[in-house]
């Protein structure tokens, strides 16, 4: 028995017995909530558990947004399928550079990890979005790095 704000006693309402019985959907919902809490609270995970968790997260994404940051801090953005490779991103970047023959590396940080052209975007955990850095491996590259057509489209607000 508890009291309302008026000070009069409240009588507990009698609930039918079937209210306390669990059905299949209640059990499934409770198991899903428990599994989610355990994933969120676990500090240490094995490699297999981490891979399984990541695979479940990437399955729901079909596309990923990749921003490639050039050395002059201008970014080129593209949308790719998660099954595409870093080589596809490289081809996309080459199409937008002033000189496609300039040799470059694509990498992510921290820690610095150079991306292999044969790896898929999903396997590198670049899903659902990522910023990839570009560095030229030869000193021949000179600013501006983007093609003249793209540089003409940029306005003063793009160079903040």
C-alpha positions as CSV (number, residue, x, y, z in Angstrom):
1,X,0.0,0.0,0.0
2,X,1.3,3.4,-0.9
3,X,-0.2,6.9,-0.7
4,X,-1.1,9.3,-3.4
5,X,-0.2,13.0,-3.2
6,X,-3.6,13.6,-1.5
7,X,-2.6,11.3,1.4
8,X,-5.3,8.7,0.9
9,X,-4.2,5.1,0.7
10,X,-4.0,3.4,-2.8
11,X,-5.0,-0.2,-3.2
12,X,-2.9,-2.3,-5.5
13,X,-4.8,-3.6,-8.5
14,X,-5.0,-7.3,-8.8
15,X,-3.5,-8.6,-12.0
16,X,-4.5,-11.8,-13.7
17,X,-2.1,-14.8,-13.6
18,X,-1.4,-14.7,-17.3
19,X,0.2,-11.3,-16.9
20,X,3.2,-13.0,-15.2
21,X,3.6,-15.7,-17.8
22,X,6.3,-15.2,-20.5
23,X,5.6,-15.9,-24.1
24,X,8.1,-16.5,-26.9
25,X,8.3,-12.9,-28.0
26,X,9.0,-11.7,-24.5
27,X,11.8,-14.2,-24.1
28,X,13.3,-13.2,-27.5
29,X,13.2,-9.5,-26.6
30,X,14.8,-10.2,-23.3
31,X,17.6,-12.3,-24.8
32,X,18.3,-9.6,-27.4
33,X,18.4,-6.9,-24.8
34,X,20.8,-9.0,-22.6
35,X,23.1,-9.7,-25.5
36,X,23.2,-6.0,-26.4
37,X,24.0,-5.1,-22.8
38,X,26.8,-7.7,-22.7
39,X,28.3,-6.4,-25.9
40,X,28.3,-2.8,-24.7
41,X,29.7,-3.7,-21.3
42,X,32.4,-6.1,-22.3
43,X,35.8,-4.4,-22.1
44,X,37.9,-7.3,-23.5
45,X,36.9,-9.3,-26.5
46,X,38.6,-12.0,-28.4
47,X,39.5,-11.5,-32.1
48,X,36.6,-13.8,-33.2
49,X,34.1,-12.0,-31.1
50,X,35.2,-8.6,-32.3
51,X,35.0,-9.9,-35.9
52,X,31.6,-11.3,-35.4
53,X,30.3,-8.1,-33.9
54,X,31.8,-6.0,-36.7
55,X,30.4,-8.4,-39.4
56,X,26.9,-7.9,-37.9
57,X,27.3,-4.2,-38.0
58,X,28.6,-4.0,-41.6
59,X,25.9,-6.4,-43.0
60,X,23.3,-3.7,-42.7
61,X,25.3,-1.2,-44.8
62,X,25.4,-1.5,-48.5
63,X,27.3,1.7,-49.2
64,X,30.0,3.7,-47.5
65,X,31.1,7.3,-47.8
66,X,34.8,7.8,-48.2
67,X,36.5,11.2,-48.0
68,X,40.1,11.3,-49.2
69,X,42.0,14.2,-47.7
70,X,44.8,15.5,-49.9
71,X,48.0,17.1,-48.5
72,X,46.6,20.6,-49.1
73,X,43.6,19.6,-46.9
74,X,41.1,19.6,-49.7
75,X,38.8,16.5,-49.5
76,X,37.4,14.5,-52.4
77,X,34.3,12.5,-51.4
78,X,32.8,9.4,-53.0
79,X,30.2,6.8,-52.3
80,X,31.2,3.2,-52.8
81,X,29.7,-0.2,-52.2
82,X,31.2,-1.9,-49.2
83,X,32.4,-4.7,-51.4
84,X,34.6,-2.4,-53.5
85,X,38.3,-2.3,-53.0
86,X,40.8,0.3,-52.1
87,X,41.9,0.0,-55.7
88,X,38.5,1.4,-56.7
89,X,39.0,4.3,-54.4
90,X,42.5,4.9,-55.9
91,X,41.0,4.9,-59.4
92,X,38.4,7.5,-58.2
93,X,41.1,9.7,-56.8
94,X,43.3,9.4,-59.9
95,X,40.3,10.6,-62.0
96,X,40.2,13.8,-59.9
97,X,43.9,14.6,-59.7
98,X,45.6,17.1,-61.9
99,X,48.2,14.4,-62.9
100,X,47.0,10.8,-62.6
101,X,50.6,9.6,-62.9
102,X,51.7,11.0,-59.5
103,X,52.4,8.0,-57.2
104,X,50.6,8.1,-53.9
105,X,49.6,6.1,-50.9
106,X,46.3,5.9,-49.1
107,X,46.3,5.4,-45.4
108,X,44.3,5.8,-42.2
109,X,45.4,6.8,-38.7
110,X,45.9,6.2,-35.8
111,X,48.2,4.3,-36.0
112,X,49.3,4.9,-39.6
113,X,48.1,2.0,-41.7
114,X,48.8,2.0,-45.4
115,X,45.8,0.5,-47.3
116,X,46.3,-2.4,-49.6
117,X,44.6,-2.0,-53.0
118,X,43.1,-5.5,-52.9
119,X,41.4,-5.1,-49.6
120,X,37.6,-4.4,-49.5
121,X,36.3,-1.3,-47.7
122,X,34.3,-3.5,-45.3
123,X,37.3,-5.6,-44.3
124,X,39.2,-2.5,-43.4
125,X,36.3,-1.3,-41.3
126,X,35.8,1.8,-43.5
127,X,32.0,1.4,-43.1
128,X,29.7,3.4,-42.9
129,X,32.0,6.3,-43.5
130,X,35.7,7.1,-43.3
131,X,38.4,9.7,-43.9
132,X,41.3,8.4,-45.8
133,X,44.5,10.4,-46.0
134,X,46.6,10.7,-49.2
135,X,50.3,11.3,-49.4
136,X,52.4,11.5,-52.5
137,X,55.4,9.2,-52.6
138,X,57.4,11.3,-55.1
139,X,58.3,14.9,-54.7
140,X,57.1,15.7,-58.2
141,X,53.6,16.6,-57.0
142,X,52.9,20.3,-56.9
143,X,49.8,22.2,-55.7
144,X,47.1,22.4,-56.7
145,X,46.6,18.7,-56.7
146,X,43.0,18.6,-58.1
147,X,42.3,18.9,-61.8
148,X,41.7,22.4,-63.1
149,X,38.0,21.6,-63.7
150,X,37.5,20.8,-60.1
151,X,39.6,23.7,-58.8
152,X,37.4,26.0,-60.9
153,X,34.3,24.7,-59.0
154,X,35.7,25.6,-55.6
155,X,34.8,28.9,-54.0
156,X,36.5,30.9,-51.3
157,X,34.4,29.1,-48.6
158,X,36.1,25.8,-49.6
159,X,39.5,27.1,-48.5
160,X,38.8,27.8,-44.9
